[in-house]
């Protein structure tokens, strides 16, 4: 199915009642896809702005520990904090950039601010004091030891 086929079709004989809701739907879409404060078409940027605050992460269960990988591009390791409790890991970071250029007839100022914040709950209790974290090329790797390793039992199942 193409996008045009998926798009909502108008009623065969639209009434003012249908038009009221069509306008309402269009206003809602405009509010989310085209913010009133924007000077540019930011349809694709709205999603990327939301993702910037909630970093992408993976958590892998390695029997005796969890391996957590968090993407934090552009944020140096000294600006990232990792805190942990018995069943969670908190990751926070922020980066602020300022550019200022003065010339004869103008002043150019540009500022940008990026922050990430994520709480990762662990299915089992962990040992916060033994967590090890390393940052390389914008990827934060965290080794999180479990309090009691998961026993992987293998049972032979009889086929009847």
Backbone as CSV, one residue per row, in Angstrom:
resi,resn,N_x,N_y,N_z,CA_x,CA_y,CA_z,C_x,C_y,C_z
1,UNK,0.825,-1.185,0.000,0.000,0.000,0.000,0.869,1.248,0.000
2,UNK,0.525,2.208,-0.799,1.285,3.451,-0.851,0.767,4.413,0.206
3,UNK,1.542,5.470,0.437,1.147,6.469,1.424,-0.169,7.120,1.055
4,UNK,-0.376,7.324,-0.247,-1.621,7.970,-0.666,-2.826,7.067,-0.406
5,UNK,-2.623,5.751,-0.493,-3.727,4.826,-0.207,-4.015,4.777,1.278
6,UNK,-2.958,4.932,2.087,-3.135,4.879,3.536,-3.754,6.163,4.069
7,UNK,-3.502,7.271,3.389,-3.987,8.573,3.839,-5.499,8.540,4.040
8,UNK,-5.948,9.295,5.010,-7.373,9.332,5.343,-8.146,9.950,4.186
9,UNK,-9.195,9.249,3.782,-10.015,9.738,2.680,-11.151,10.589,3.233
10,UNK,-11.477,11.645,2.519,-12.581,12.508,2.926,-13.912,11.831,2.585
11,UNK,-14.933,12.266,3.286,-16.263,11.726,3.044,-16.723,12.079,1.627
12,UNK,-17.579,11.226,1.065,-18.066,11.437,-0.296,-18.819,12.761,-0.402
13,UNK,-19.687,13.027,0.579,-20.412,14.288,0.652,-20.089,14.929,1.992
14,UNK,-19.001,15.709,2.068,-18.604,16.261,3.361,-19.643,17.232,3.906
15,UNK,-19.852,17.144,5.184,-20.747,18.068,5.873,-19.899,18.999,6.705
16,UNK,-20.507,20.025,7.246,-19.746,20.946,8.101,-19.214,20.216,9.320
17,UNK,-19.928,19.198,9.788,-19.486,18.407,10.935,-18.173,17.694,10.604
18,UNK,-18.089,17.075,9.402,-16.858,16.417,8.970,-15.715,17.422,8.834
19,UNK,-16.022,18.585,8.307,-14.994,19.598,8.110,-14.447,20.111,9.432
20,UNK,-15.280,20.166,10.466,-14.820,20.587,11.788,-13.748,19.621,12.280
21,UNK,-14.002,18.336,12.176,-13.034,17.356,12.654,-11.814,17.268,11.738
22,UNK,-11.992,17.513,10.460,-10.857,17.526,9.535,-9.910,18.663,9.900
23,UNK,-10.473,19.811,10.193,-9.651,20.946,10.617,-8.963,20.676,11.949
24,UNK,-9.681,20.034,12.864,-9.115,19.682,14.171,-7.943,18.719,14.000
25,UNK,-8.112,17.698,13.151,-7.045,16.729,12.887,-5.837,17.430,12.268
26,UNK,-6.085,18.304,11.322,-5.015,19.034,10.646,-4.277,19.945,11.638
27,UNK,-5.017,20.599,12.539,-4.390,21.457,13.556,-3.515,20.645,14.503
28,UNK,-3.993,19.470,14.881,-3.183,18.607,15.753,-1.907,18.162,15.061
29,UNK,-2.018,17.760,13.808,-0.827,17.357,13.065,0.145,18.524,12.921
30,UNK,-0.369,19.714,12.659,0.492,20.885,12.543,1.206,21.185,13.858
31,UNK,0.499,21.002,14.970,1.104,21.285,16.269,2.274,20.357,16.551
32,UNK,2.175,19.094,16.139,3.242,18.143,16.413,4.329,18.144,15.345
33,UNK,3.959,18.338,14.100,4.941,18.261,13.031,5.533,19.605,12.644
34,UNK,4.776,20.674,12.802,5.255,21.997,12.439,5.040,22.944,13.613
35,UNK,5.954,22.956,14.584,5.771,23.843,15.738,5.655,25.301,15.301
36,UNK,4.797,26.046,15.979,4.537,27.437,15.600,5.774,28.318,15.779
37,UNK,6.686,27.933,16.671,7.865,28.737,16.947,8.980,28.507,15.949
38,UNK,8.819,27.576,15.043,9.890,27.244,14.113,9.815,28.094,12.855
39,UNK,10.976,28.445,12.328,11.040,29.185,11.079,11.262,28.259,9.897
40,UNK,11.584,27.019,10.172,11.916,26.070,9.119,10.982,24.875,9.178
41,UNK,11.003,24.088,8.119,10.254,22.835,8.102,11.002,21.843,8.978
42,UNK,10.445,21.545,10.152,11.145,20.696,11.103,10.471,19.335,11.247
43,UNK,9.730,18.891,10.272,9.011,17.619,10.389,9.944,16.486,10.791
44,UNK,11.088,16.351,10.141,11.996,15.242,10.470,12.814,15.541,11.713
45,UNK,12.975,16.826,12.081,13.767,17.183,13.246,13.034,16.941,14.558
46,UNK,11.703,16.918,14.546,10.956,16.719,15.779,11.322,15.377,16.400
47,UNK,11.387,14.330,15.618,11.745,13.015,16.128,13.182,13.014,16.617
48,UNK,14.098,13.597,15.855,15.497,13.582,16.265,15.709,14.398,17.533
49,UNK,14.944,15.467,17.757,15.051,16.226,18.999,14.641,15.374,20.188
50,UNK,13.599,14.572,20.034,13.166,13.708,21.128,14.195,12.620,21.406
51,UNK,14.778,12.063,20.358,15.770,11.017,20.535,17.021,11.547,21.207
52,UNK,17.319,12.825,21.039,18.530,13.395,21.613,18.484,13.355,23.129
53,UNK,17.305,13.402,23.726,17.192,13.400,25.176,17.094,12.000,25.759
54,UNK,16.727,11.039,24.984,16.628,9.655,25.421,17.583,8.834,24.564
55,UNK,18.811,8.603,25.066,19.815,7.949,24.212,19.456,6.501,23.907
56,UNK,19.898,6.050,22.749,19.681,4.659,22.366,20.581,3.778,23.214
57,UNK,20.053,2.643,23.652,20.874,1.745,24.466,20.484,0.292,24.211
58,UNK,21.435,-0.582,24.489,21.227,-2.025,24.407,21.670,-2.620,25.739
59,UNK,20.966,-3.640,26.201,21.373,-4.343,27.410,21.376,-5.837,27.100
60,UNK,22.518,-6.469,27.352,22.678,-7.887,27.058,22.949,-8.637,28.356
61,UNK,22.266,-9.747,28.552,22.451,-10.598,29.727,23.556,-11.601,29.430
62,UNK,24.668,-11.517,30.169,25.809,-12.406,29.964,25.982,-13.364,31.147
63,UNK,24.927,-13.904,31.677,24.839,-14.858,32.783,25.276,-14.251,34.114
64,UNK,26.548,-13.820,34.254,27.018,-13.289,35.527,26.975,-11.765,35.591
65,UNK,26.685,-11.120,34.461,26.632,-9.660,34.415,25.760,-9.204,33.252
66,UNK,25.442,-7.912,33.276,24.763,-7.272,32.151,25.791,-6.384,31.456
67,UNK,25.691,-6.308,30.139,26.518,-5.390,29.374,25.578,-4.369,28.751
68,UNK,25.746,-3.117,29.163,24.890,-2.031,28.685,25.708,-1.153,27.753
69,UNK,25.171,-0.880,26.578,25.817,-0.013,25.595,24.893,1.174,25.339
70,UNK,25.429,2.390,25.532,24.635,3.604,25.382,25.316,4.514,24.365
71,UNK,24.536,5.038,23.420,25.064,5.970,22.433,24.973,7.389,22.984
72,UNK,26.137,8.059,23.064,26.194,9.434,23.555,27.152,10.246,22.681
73,UNK,26.851,10.400,21.392,27.772,11.109,20.509,27.865,12.598,20.849
74,UNK,29.094,13.108,20.808,29.300,14.535,21.040,29.395,14.948,22.489
75,UNK,29.176,14.031,23.408,29.255,14.358,24.830,30.520,13.704,25.390
76,UNK,31.463,14.501,25.910,32.694,13.918,26.448,32.433,13.142,27.737
77,UNK,33.330,12.204,28.050,33.105,11.320,29.197,33.100,12.067,30.522
78,UNK,33.792,13.211,30.624,33.775,13.962,31.878,32.454,14.704,32.109
79,UNK,31.606,14.761,31.095,30.287,15.397,31.227,29.168,14.373,31.430
80,UNK,29.515,13.085,31.546,28.522,12.022,31.734,28.655,11.463,33.145
81,UNK,27.517,11.280,33.811,27.518,10.644,35.128,26.698,9.362,35.066
82,UNK,27.219,8.337,35.726,26.526,7.050,35.822,26.343,6.761,37.300
83,UNK,25.097,6.584,37.715,24.766,6.242,39.099,23.968,4.950,39.070
84,UNK,24.096,4.165,40.129,23.383,2.887,40.143,22.837,2.592,41.528
85,UNK,21.713,1.892,41.533,21.099,1.397,42.754,21.029,-0.119,42.662
86,UNK,20.305,-0.767,43.553,20.262,-2.230,43.544,19.571,-2.840,42.319
87,UNK,18.718,-2.066,41.624,18.019,-2.623,40.466,17.858,-1.630,39.315
88,UNK,18.734,-0.622,39.266,18.659,0.359,38.181,20.024,1.003,37.944
89,UNK,20.141,1.627,36.759,21.313,2.418,36.387,20.791,3.734,35.825
90,UNK,21.296,4.853,36.333,20.947,6.175,35.823,22.114,6.731,35.039
91,UNK,21.832,7.222,33.841,22.853,7.814,32.986,22.397,9.223,32.621
92,UNK,23.258,10.208,32.889,22.960,11.593,32.564,24.185,12.231,31.940
93,UNK,23.974,13.125,31.011,25.073,13.848,30.403,24.580,15.096,29.723
94,UNK,25.477,16.069,29.600,25.107,17.301,28.920,26.325,17.931,28.274
95,UNK,26.070,18.623,27.203,27.124,19.296,26.449,26.585,20.629,25.978
96,UNK,27.331,21.675,26.224,26.935,23.005,25.783,28.042,23.561,24.900
97,UNK,27.668,24.082,23.749,28.643,24.665,22.822,28.255,26.111,22.549
98,UNK,29.256,26.978,22.537,29.030,28.392,22.232,30.026,28.817,21.162
99,UNK,29.521,29.536,20.177,30.365,30.087,19.124,30.077,31.578,19.037
100,UNK,31.121,32.385,19.060,30.934,33.825,18.949,31.962,34.364,17.967
101,UNK,31.487,35.168,17.039,32.374,35.750,16.038,32.017,37.229,15.891
102,UNK,33.005,38.069,16.105,32.780,39.517,15.971,33.569,40.019,14.768
103,UNK,32.893,40.788,13.960,33.547,41.423,12.815,33.168,42.898,12.815
104,UNK,33.559,43.546,11.780,33.355,44.984,11.687,31.890,45.403,11.878
105,UNK,30.995,44.814,11.083,29.610,45.277,11.067,28.611,44.306,11.690
106,UNK,29.065,43.188,12.249,28.084,42.264,12.806,28.690,41.421,13.933
107,UNK,27.803,40.838,14.676,28.163,39.915,15.752,27.413,38.622,15.499
108,UNK,28.127,37.513,15.493,27.515,36.198,15.236,27.633,35.382,16.513
109,UNK,26.508,34.979,17.069,26.448,34.149,18.274,25.658,32.889,17.974
110,UNK,26.176,31.778,18.372,25.431,30.530,18.213,25.662,29.680,19.452
111,UNK,24.572,29.118,19.976,24.654,28.259,21.148,23.858,27.003,20.874
112,UNK,24.386,25.894,21.390,23.614,24.651,21.302,23.779,23.903,22.611
113,UNK,22.758,23.174,22.965,22.745,22.436,24.220,22.192,21.048,23.949
114,UNK,22.924,20.043,24.377,22.490,18.661,24.214,22.514,17.995,25.581
115,UNK,21.464,17.285,25.903,21.461,16.542,27.161,20.839,15.175,26.938
116,UNK,21.312,14.219,27.732,20.740,12.876,27.702,20.415,12.478,29.125
117,UNK,19.395,11.668,29.256,19.013,11.166,30.567,18.263,9.858,30.357
118,UNK,18.705,8.838,31.063,18.047,7.541,30.904,18.190,6.737,32.181
119,UNK,17.111,6.098,32.608,17.143,5.152,33.720,16.862,3.777,33.131
120,UNK,17.776,2.859,33.401,17.638,1.493,32.906,17.385,0.586,34.101
121,UNK,16.240,-0.051,34.112,15.913,-1.002,35.179,16.487,-2.362,34.824
122,UNK,17.028,-3.026,35.821,17.579,-4.361,35.593,16.608,-5.404,36.127
123,UNK,16.458,-6.525,35.442,15.516,-7.549,35.881,15.950,-8.238,37.177
124,UNK,17.246,-8.215,37.466,17.765,-8.848,38.675,18.571,-7.829,39.471
125,UNK,18.823,-8.144,40.736,19.588,-7.250,41.587,21.049,-7.215,41.132
126,UNK,21.647,-6.014,41.189,23.022,-5.829,40.735,23.912,-5.364,41.893
127,UNK,25.225,-5.332,41.640,26.192,-4.853,42.629,26.709,-3.495,42.146
128,UNK,26.122,-2.373,42.619,26.490,-1.047,42.116,27.969,-0.692,42.321
129,UNK,28.586,-1.164,43.398,29.973,-0.788,43.691,30.981,-1.419,42.735
130,UNK,30.589,-2.429,41.979,31.505,-3.116,41.070,31.242,-2.822,39.592
131,UNK,30.463,-1.794,39.323,30.160,-1.432,37.939,31.383,-0.787,37.296
132,UNK,31.648,-1.139,36.052,32.777,-0.603,35.298,32.232,0.041,34.023
133,UNK,32.651,1.283,33.756,32.173,1.996,32.560,33.354,2.528,31.767
134,UNK,33.270,2.418,30.430,34.301,2.924,29.521,33.615,3.646,28.371
135,UNK,34.246,4.751,27.951,33.704,5.546,26.847,34.692,5.520,25.690
136,UNK,34.189,5.193,24.494,35.052,5.170,23.320,34.230,5.536,22.086
137,UNK,34.665,6.575,21.368,34.022,7.015,20.125,32.527,7.304,20.282
138,UNK,32.138,7.936,21.381,30.739,8.289,21.594,29.866,7.149,22.062
139,UNK,30.454,5.988,22.358,29.712,4.823,22.846,30.150,4.541,24.276
140,UNK,29.199,4.513,25.189,29.460,4.219,26.592,29.160,2.746,26.838
141,UNK,30.171,1.985,27.256,30.004,0.563,27.582,30.059,0.391,29.089
142,UNK,29.027,-0.211,29.653,28.946,-0.386,31.098,28.824,-1.878,31.399
143,UNK,29.714,-2.378,32.247,29.667,-3.765,32.718,29.022,-3.751,34.096
144,UNK,27.893,-4.433,34.232,27.106,-4.406,35.465,27.026,-5.818,36.035
145,UNK,27.801,-6.122,37.093,27.754,-7.469,37.667,26.452,-7.723,38.422
146,UNK,25.946,-8.949,38.307,24.732,-9.342,39.026,25.098,-9.765,40.442
147,UNK,24.153,-9.616,41.359,24.386,-10.043,42.732,24.482,-11.561,42.792
148,UNK,23.537,-12.229,42.127,23.592,-13.693,42.010,23.455,-14.034,40.539
149,UNK,24.488,-14.667,39.956,24.431,-14.997,38.530,23.236,-15.893,38.192
150,UNK,22.728,-15.703,37.002,21.617,-16.513,36.510,22.144,-17.895,36.158
151,UNK,21.477,-18.894,36.675,21.867,-20.263,36.341,21.139,-20.655,35.064
152,UNK,21.904,-21.071,34.111,21.270,-21.509,32.874,21.161,-23.030,32.926
153,UNK,19.969,-23.466,33.176,19.724,-24.919,33.255,19.344,-25.440,31.887
154,UNK,19.858,-26.592,31.598,19.480,-27.245,30.353,18.825,-28.562,30.728
155,UNK,17.639,-28.740,30.248,16.893,-29.959,30.534,16.538,-30.627,29.226
156,UNK,16.751,-31.923,29.220,16.391,-32.677,28.034,14.895,-32.956,28.100
157,UNK,14.218,-32.666,27.006,12.777,-32.864,26.930,12.514,-34.097,26.093
158,UNK,11.719,-34.972,26.675,11.389,-36.212,25.970,10.286,-35.926,24.956
159,UNK,10.467,-36.399,23.758,9.466,-36.216,22.694,8.576,-37.443,22.691
160,UNK,7.274,-37.202,22.773,6.311,-38.311,22.814,5.687,-38.541,21.485
